[in-house]
Amino acid sequence: MLDILDTILAYLGSVSSYGNDVRMTLAGLARTCRAFQDPGLNGLRKSQTGLALALRCFPDDLWDRSNGSEKLTFTGLKRPLVLADWERPLLYWNRIQCFYIHSFDPEEISPAVCETLRMCCPTQHLFPTLREIKWFDEDPFRLSIFAIFLSPQVRRIGLFPGHSMAHLSVLPSLGIKYPDLAELDFRGIYRESCGPLFLKSVLALLSNLPHLEWLGIPNIDALILDRLARLRSLKTLVVDVPSVPEFSVDVNGSTRRSQALEELCLWSTTPEIAIAIIEPVSHPLREIGLRIESEFPDAQMTARLYSAIRVNANRSCGTMKSLHMEDEWAESRAETPSDDEFDSYVVESKVLETLFLFINLIKIILQPYHGFDLDDEMVSRMARAWSRVEELRMIFSADLHIAEVLTRTTLLGIHTIAMHCLNLHTLELYFDASAIPALVFSDPLPESHCRVPIEFLQGSVGKKSGSSWRQLV
């Protein structure tokens, strides 16, 4: 059964230009027998990291290599193309579903050769089954080559628009020619290039994409956010949001409530922008990801942020699976608070308690600038509320410049986590391991408690631990 065979071969992984192990295995399977030939070739050709392998399907005597260039260069034709030259390329090109072009080298493949192939191809499209193209070459003079990859089957496009008029002019046309696009990723662009003209071009593009499901964008404004809220198909929004002070004001005044969004990730954002985008979401969310870089929120602002997320709890308390919020200290350009302001940045445990309604969380990463004020009692309540968690990380984002972390959590709190979070495999939590508490059990522990596959356990800095995860149980 070919569908089962395709599934088995998928476990080999994707073909990469950096390693030949998977490529050699698939090629060997394709040569083994007729039953393995098509699945092996499909896996071998499904994902390509450049055009060179595809162009090698043509007869070698087609290419002009009088200048001594290697067999992997295609800069000119030695003779005219004939129909027979296309038999082998079309046989293999019909299997290509994804191209990842990070940088196009004109010294290796001439743009003139690409244009010649596009005009002379006996079929309407060079790659008729292509479903995904990631084109991250920012040179506007090579943008015309991008057109050879587009076909009616394309559903996912990753593009480095740049800031040239050529790049910005291409965006609206994509929505007209390919209205069934389901995924767009523009996050390769520099923040300095995503100004008003870029946002205007993106807005024109989105106006013609009624089936968009996934969008990655380096910047956003109120008009784009309002347009996205109208899309009943949009499930994932990933944004690198620079600090735009007037953004939250615009959003509060004009944004509709998103009715389909399930995953929301805002990297390089501010607390105000995060609150302004999260509050209008009316659809149950499965994932929230926030990274605060432009400014460090104090405890009061963190409480506001958690309250905004709690507003969504009535709709998402059973659906939320991942909650990732951190203040990025290592890469931030924000001003570091002084040591005498330390207390105002420590988040009280009652603030954390506002998130306990999300009872089905599997991944929890909460890293405010100066961490939480937790004791064993609150850790116990946390473990009971998030009993399904598999990854729990709650260390300080600024722990690199703190000489010694002071914590009221002890091994007793860690023991409570071990008792209630049976699926946990990763834990980052500061605790005082200097004293081993006496643990008294009224009932024998079930066998399953002794099989927690803990992979990572971080204790307090400068303290002795001396106890393994199994011994804690």
C-alpha positions as CSV (number, residue, x, y, z in Angstrom):
1,M,0.0,0.0,0.0
2,L,1.7,3.1,-1.3
3,D,0.2,5.5,1.3
4,I,1.6,3.4,4.1
5,L,5.0,3.1,2.4
6,D,5.1,7.0,2.0
7,T,4.4,7.3,5.8
8,I,7.2,4.9,6.6
9,L,9.7,6.7,4.3
10,A,8.7,10.1,5.9
11,Y,10.4,8.9,9.1
12,L,13.7,9.2,7.4
13,G,13.4,13.0,7.5
14,S,13.7,15.7,4.9
15,V,16.4,15.9,2.3
16,S,19.0,18.6,3.1
17,S,21.9,20.0,1.1
18,Y,24.0,19.8,4.3
19,G,23.8,16.0,4.6
20,N,23.6,13.2,2.1
21,D,22.5,10.4,4.4
22,V,18.8,10.7,3.8
23,R,19.4,11.4,0.1
24,M,21.5,8.3,-0.3
25,T,18.9,6.2,1.5
26,L,16.0,7.4,-0.6
27,A,18.0,7.0,-3.8
28,G,18.9,3.4,-2.7
29,L,15.3,2.6,-2.0
30,A,14.2,4.0,-5.4
31,R,16.6,1.6,-7.1
32,T,15.6,-1.4,-5.1
33,C,12.4,-2.4,-6.8
34,R,9.4,-1.0,-8.7
35,A,7.3,-0.9,-5.5
36,F,9.8,1.4,-3.9
37,Q,10.7,3.5,-6.9
38,D,7.9,6.1,-6.8
39,P,7.8,6.5,-3.0
40,G,11.6,6.8,-3.0
41,L,11.7,9.3,-5.8
42,N,8.9,11.3,-4.2
43,G,10.8,11.6,-0.9
44,L,14.0,12.4,-2.7
45,R,12.5,15.2,-4.8
46,K,9.8,16.5,-2.4
47,S,11.9,19.2,-0.8
48,Q,14.7,21.1,-2.6
49,T,17.2,23.6,-1.2
50,G,18.2,25.0,-4.6
51,L,17.8,24.8,-8.4
52,A,21.0,23.0,-9.2
53,L,19.7,19.5,-8.5
54,A,16.6,20.2,-10.7
55,L,18.7,21.5,-13.6
56,R,21.0,18.4,-13.5
57,C,18.0,16.5,-14.9
58,F,18.7,18.0,-18.3
59,P,21.3,16.3,-20.6
60,D,24.8,17.4,-19.7
61,D,25.7,18.4,-23.2
62,L,23.0,21.1,-23.0
63,W,25.2,23.4,-20.8
64,D,28.0,25.6,-22.1
65,R,30.9,24.9,-19.8
66,S,33.7,26.2,-22.1
67,N,34.8,28.6,-19.3
68,G,35.8,25.6,-17.2
69,S,32.8,25.9,-14.8
70,E,31.9,22.9,-12.8
71,K,29.0,20.5,-13.4
72,L,26.9,22.3,-10.7
73,T,27.0,25.6,-12.6
74,F,24.4,26.5,-15.3
75,T,25.2,29.9,-16.8
76,G,24.6,29.3,-20.5
77,L,23.2,27.0,-23.2
78,K,25.6,25.2,-25.6
79,R,22.8,24.3,-28.0
80,P,19.1,24.9,-28.5
81,L,16.6,23.1,-26.3
82,V,14.5,20.3,-27.9
83,L,11.4,18.5,-26.6
84,A,13.4,15.4,-25.8
85,D,15.5,17.4,-23.3
86,W,12.3,17.9,-21.2
87,E,11.4,14.2,-20.7
88,R,13.6,13.5,-17.7
89,P,13.2,17.0,-16.0
90,L,9.4,16.8,-16.1
91,L,9.4,13.2,-14.8
92,Y,11.2,14.4,-11.7
93,W,10.0,18.0,-11.4
94,N,6.4,16.8,-11.0
95,R,7.4,15.3,-7.7
96,I,8.8,18.6,-6.2
97,Q,6.5,20.1,-3.6
98,C,8.8,22.6,-1.8
99,F,11.6,24.9,-2.7
100,Y,13.7,26.7,0.0
101,I,15.9,29.3,-1.7
102,H,17.9,31.2,0.9
103,S,20.2,33.1,-1.6
104,F,20.3,32.9,-5.4
105,D,23.8,32.8,-6.8
106,P,23.9,34.2,-10.4
107,E,27.5,32.8,-10.7
108,E,26.0,29.3,-10.3
109,I,22.8,29.7,-12.2
110,S,22.2,32.5,-14.7
111,P,18.9,34.4,-14.5
112,A,18.9,34.3,-18.3
113,V,18.9,30.5,-18.2
114,C,15.9,30.5,-15.8
115,E,14.0,32.9,-18.1
116,T,14.8,30.7,-21.1
117,L,13.5,27.6,-19.4
118,R,10.3,29.4,-18.4
119,M,9.5,30.4,-22.0
120,C,10.5,27.1,-23.6
121,C,8.8,24.8,-21.1
122,P,6.3,22.5,-23.0
123,T,3.9,22.6,-20.0
124,Q,2.2,25.6,-18.5
125,H,4.3,25.5,-15.3
126,L,7.9,24.4,-14.6
127,F,6.9,22.9,-11.3
128,P,3.2,22.1,-11.5
129,T,2.9,20.3,-8.1
130,L,4.8,22.9,-6.1
131,R,2.9,23.7,-2.9
132,E,5.5,25.7,-0.9
133,I,8.2,28.2,-1.9
134,K,10.4,30.1,0.5
135,W,12.3,32.8,-1.3
136,F,14.6,34.8,1.0
137,D,16.8,36.5,-1.6
138,E,16.4,40.2,-1.0
139,D,18.0,41.4,-4.3
140,P,15.3,43.1,-6.3
141,F,17.2,42.4,-9.6
142,R,16.6,38.7,-9.1
143,L,13.0,38.9,-8.0
144,S,11.8,37.9,-11.5
145,I,13.3,34.4,-10.9
146,F,10.7,34.0,-8.1
147,A,8.0,33.8,-10.8
148,I,9.2,30.5,-12.2
149,F,8.3,28.7,-9.0
150,L,4.7,29.8,-8.8
151,S,1.9,27.4,-9.8
152,P,-1.8,27.0,-9.1
153,Q,-0.9,24.4,-6.4
154,V,1.1,26.9,-4.3
155,R,-0.4,27.3,-0.8
156,R,2.5,28.4,1.3
157,I,4.9,31.3,0.4
158,G,7.8,32.6,2.5
159,L,9.1,35.9,1.0
160,F,11.8,38.4,1.9
161,P,9.9,41.5,0.5
162,G,12.7,44.0,1.2
163,H,12.0,47.7,0.7
164,S,12.3,48.1,-3.0
165,M,9.3,49.2,-5.1
166,A,9.6,46.0,-7.1
167,H,9.2,43.9,-3.9
168,L,6.3,45.9,-2.6
169,S,4.6,45.8,-6.0
170,V,4.7,42.0,-6.1
171,L,2.7,41.5,-2.9
172,P,-0.8,42.7,-4.0
173,S,-0.5,40.7,-7.2
174,L,0.0,37.5,-5.2
175,G,-3.4,37.8,-3.7
176,I,-5.1,38.3,-7.1
177,K,-3.3,35.4,-8.8
178,Y,-3.3,32.9,-5.9
179,P,-6.4,33.6,-3.8
180,D,-6.2,30.1,-2.2
181,L,-2.9,30.8,-0.3
182,A,-3.1,29.4,3.2
183,E,0.3,30.4,4.6
184,L,2.4,33.6,4.3
185,D,5.7,34.2,6.1
186,F,7.4,37.6,5.8
187,R,9.5,37.4,8.9
188,G,12.8,37.4,7.1
189,I,12.5,41.1,6.6
190,Y,14.5,43.6,8.7
191,R,12.4,45.7,11.0
192,E,13.8,48.9,9.4
193,S,12.2,47.8,6.1
194,C,8.7,47.2,7.3
195,G,7.4,50.8,7.2
196,P,4.1,52.3,6.0
197,L,4.6,51.3,2.4
198,F,5.2,47.7,3.3
199,L,2.2,47.5,5.6
200,K,0.1,49.1,2.9
201,S,1.2,46.4,0.4
202,V,0.5,43.7,2.9
203,L,-3.0,45.1,3.5
204,A,-3.8,45.0,-0.2
205,L,-2.5,41.4,-0.4
206,L,-4.7,40.3,2.6
207,S,-7.8,41.8,1.0
208,N,-7.7,39.0,-1.6
209,L,-6.9,36.0,0.6
210,P,-10.1,34.7,2.1
211,H,-8.6,31.3,3.0
212,L,-5.4,32.4,4.8
213,E,-4.7,30.2,7.8
214,W,-1.2,31.2,8.9
215,L,0.5,34.6,8.8
216,G,4.1,35.5,10.0
217,I,4.8,39.2,9.7
218,P,7.5,41.5,11.1
219,N,5.2,44.4,11.9
220,I,1.5,45.1,12.1
221,D,-0.8,48.0,12.4
222,A,-4.5,48.5,13.3
223,L,-5.7,48.3,9.7
224,I,-4.0,44.9,9.1
225,L,-5.2,43.6,12.5
226,D,-8.8,44.7,11.6
227,R,-8.5,42.9,8.3
228,L,-7.2,39.7,9.9
229,A,-10.1,39.8,12.4
230,R,-12.5,39.5,9.5
231,L,-10.9,36.2,8.3
232,R,-12.7,33.2,9.6
233,S,-9.9,30.9,8.4
234,L,-7.0,32.6,10.2
235,K,-5.8,30.3,13.0
236,T,-2.2,31.4,13.6
237,L,-0.7,34.9,13.8
238,V,3.1,35.3,14.5
239,V,4.3,38.9,14.7
240,D,7.7,40.6,15.5
241,V,6.2,43.8,16.8
242,P,8.5,46.8,17.3
243,S,7.6,49.4,19.9
244,V,5.0,51.7,18.3
245,P,3.5,53.8,21.1
246,E,0.4,54.9,19.1
247,F,-0.4,51.4,18.0
248,S,-2.5,50.4,21.1
249,V,-4.5,53.6,20.8
250,D,-5.5,52.8,17.3
251,V,-6.3,49.2,18.1
252,N,-8.6,50.0,21.0
253,G,-10.6,52.3,18.8
254,S,-11.0,50.2,15.6
255,T,-10.2,46.5,15.9
256,R,-12.9,43.8,15.5
257,R,-12.9,40.7,17.6
258,S,-11.1,37.8,16.0
259,Q,-13.4,34.8,15.7
260,A,-11.0,32.1,14.4
261,L,-7.5,32.7,15.9
262,E,-6.1,29.8,17.9
263,E,-2.4,30.6,18.1
264,L,-1.0,34.1,18.9
265,C,2.7,34.8,19.1
266,L,4.1,38.3,19.6
267,W,7.9,38.5,19.7
268,S,9.8,41.7,20.4
269,T,6.7,43.3,21.7
270,T,5.6,45.6,24.5
271,P,3.1,44.9,27.3
272,E,0.7,47.5,26.0
273,I,0.7,46.1,22.5
274,A,0.2,42.6,23.8
275,I,-2.7,43.6,25.9
276,A,-4.3,45.5,23.0
277,I,-4.1,42.5,20.7
278,I,-5.1,39.8,23.2
279,E,-8.1,41.5,24.7
280,P,-10.3,41.6,21.6
281,V,-9.7,37.9,20.8
282,S,-13.1,36.1,21.2
283,H,-12.1,32.7,19.9
284,P,-10.7,30.0,22.3
285,L,-6.9,30.1,22.0
286,R,-4.6,27.1,22.1
287,E,-1.3,28.9,22.3
288,I,0.0,32.3,23.4
289,G,3.6,33.3,23.0
290,L,4.9,36.7,24.2
291,R,8.5,38.0,24.4
292,I,8.9,41.5,25.9
293,E,12.0,43.2,24.6
294,S,11.4,46.9,24.2
295,E,10.7,47.5,27.9
296,F,10.6,45.5,31.1
297,P,7.2,45.4,32.7
298,D,7.1,45.9,36.4
299,A,4.9,43.7,38.7
300,Q,1.9,46.0,38.2
301,M,2.1,45.8,34.4
302,T,2.7,42.1,34.5
303,A,-0.5,41.8,36.5
304,R,-2.4,43.7,33.8
305,L,-1.0,41.4,31.2
306,Y,-2.0,38.3,33.0
307,S,-5.5,39.8,33.6
308,A,-5.9,40.4,29.9
309,I,-5.0,36.7,29.3
310,R,-7.4,35.7,32.0
311,V,-10.3,37.5,30.2
312,N,-9.8,34.9,27.5
313,A,-9.9,32.1,30.1
314,N,-13.7,31.7,30.0
315,R,-13.3,30.7,26.4
316,S,-9.9,29.0,26.5
317,C,-9.6,27.4,29.9
318,G,-10.0,24.0,28.4
319,T,-8.3,24.6,25.0
320,M,-5.1,26.4,26.0
321,K,-2.1,24.1,25.6
322,S,0.9,26.4,25.6
323,L,1.6,29.6,27.5
324,H,5.0,31.3,26.8
325,M,5.7,34.7,28.3
326,E,9.2,36.0,28.9
327,D,11.0,39.3,29.4
328,E,14.1,38.9,27.1
329,W,16.9,40.4,29.1
330,A,19.9,39.0,27.1
331,E,19.0,40.6,23.7
332,S,16.9,43.5,24.9
333,R,17.8,47.1,24.2
334,A,15.7,48.4,27.0
335,E,17.1,50.2,30.0
336,T,17.9,47.8,32.9
337,P,16.1,48.7,36.1
338,S,18.4,49.6,39.1
339,D,18.9,47.3,42.0
340,D,16.8,49.4,44.4
341,E,13.8,48.8,42.1
342,F,14.2,45.1,42.4
343,D,11.1,44.6,44.6
344,S,8.8,46.4,42.1
345,Y,9.6,43.8,39.4
346,V,9.0,40.7,41.5
347,V,5.6,39.2,40.6
348,E,3.5,38.2,43.6
349,S,2.0,34.7,43.7
350,K,-1.6,36.0,43.7
351,V,-0.8,37.4,40.2
352,L,0.3,34.0,39.0
353,E,-2.9,32.5,40.4
354,T,-4.9,34.3,37.8
355,L,-3.6,31.8,35.2
356,F,-4.6,28.7,37.1
357,L,-7.9,28.5,35.2
358,F,-6.0,27.1,32.2
359,I,-6.1,23.6,33.5
360,N,-5.0,21.7,30.3
361,L,-1.7,23.5,29.8
362,I,1.1,21.2,28.5
363,K,3.9,23.8,28.0
364,I,4.3,26.7,30.5
365,I,7.2,29.2,30.2
366,L,6.8,32.2,32.5
367,Q,9.9,34.3,32.9
368,P,9.3,37.8,34.2
369,Y,12.3,40.0,34.6
370,H,12.8,39.4,38.4
371,G,10.7,36.2,38.7
372,F,8.0,35.2,41.1
373,D,7.6,35.3,44.9
374,L,6.7,31.7,45.4
375,D,6.5,29.6,48.5
376,D,5.7,25.8,48.9
377,E,2.0,26.4,49.4
378,M,1.6,28.4,46.2
379,V,3.8,25.8,44.3
380,S,1.5,23.1,45.6
381,R,-1.6,25.0,44.3
382,M,0.2,25.5,41.0
383,A,1.0,21.8,40.7
384,R,-2.6,20.8,41.3
385,A,-3.9,23.4,38.8
386,W,-1.4,22.5,36.1
387,S,-1.3,18.7,36.6
388,R,-1.1,17.9,32.9
389,V,2.0,20.0,32.3
390,E,5.0,18.4,30.5
391,E,7.4,21.4,30.3
392,L,7.5,24.0,33.1
393,R,10.0,26.8,33.1
394,M,9.7,29.6,35.7
395,I,13.2,31.0,36.3
396,F,14.1,34.7,36.2
397,S,14.9,36.2,32.8
398,A,17.5,38.4,34.5
399,D,19.2,35.7,36.6
400,L,22.5,36.2,34.9
401,H,23.3,39.4,36.8
402,I,21.9,38.3,40.2
403,A,24.6,37.1,42.6
404,E,22.4,34.7,44.5
405,V,18.8,33.9,44.0
406,L,16.6,34.0,47.1
407,T,13.6,31.8,47.1
408,R,11.0,30.5,49.6
409,T,10.4,27.4,47.6
410,T,12.0,24.3,49.1
411,L,12.3,20.6,48.2
412,L,8.8,20.1,49.7
413,G,7.3,22.2,46.9
414,I,9.3,20.2,44.3
415,H,8.0,17.0,45.9
416,T,4.4,18.3,45.4
417,I,5.1,18.9,41.7
418,A,6.5,15.4,41.4
419,M,3.3,14.0,43.1
420,H,0.8,15.8,40.8
421,C,2.6,16.5,37.5
422,L,3.2,12.9,36.4
423,N,3.8,13.8,32.7
424,L,6.5,16.4,33.5
425,H,9.8,16.0,31.7
426,T,11.4,19.5,32.0
427,L,11.5,21.7,35.0
428,E,13.2,25.1,35.6
429,L,12.3,26.4,39.0
430,Y,14.5,28.0,41.7
431,F,14.3,26.2,45.1
432,D,16.3,26.0,48.3
433,A,17.8,22.5,48.5
434,S,19.9,23.1,51.6
435,A,17.6,21.2,53.8
436,I,15.9,17.8,53.0
437,P,12.4,17.8,54.4
438,A,11.0,14.7,56.2
439,L,8.3,13.3,54.0
440,V,5.6,11.1,55.6
441,F,3.1,9.2,53.5
442,S,-0.2,7.9,54.8
443,D,-0.8,5.7,51.8
444,P,1.7,3.8,49.6
445,L,2.7,5.5,46.4
446,P,1.4,4.1,43.2
447,E,4.0,2.5,41.0
448,S,3.6,5.1,38.3
449,H,5.0,7.8,40.6
450,C,8.4,6.2,40.4
451,R,8.7,6.4,36.7
452,V,8.6,10.1,36.0
453,P,11.0,10.7,33.0
454,I,12.5,13.9,34.2
455,E,15.1,15.3,31.8
456,F,16.0,18.6,33.3
457,L,15.8,19.9,36.9
458,Q,17.3,23.3,37.9
459,G,17.7,24.1,41.6
460,S,18.9,27.2,43.3
461,V,22.3,28.9,42.5
462,G,25.0,28.1,45.0
463,K,22.9,25.6,46.9
464,K,23.5,21.9,47.2
465,S,20.8,19.6,45.9
466,G,22.1,16.0,46.3
467,S,18.6,14.5,45.6
468,S,17.5,12.9,42.4
469,W,14.0,13.4,41.0
470,R,13.1,9.7,41.9
471,Q,14.3,10.2,45.5
472,L,12.1,13.3,45.8
473,V,9.1,11.0,45.0
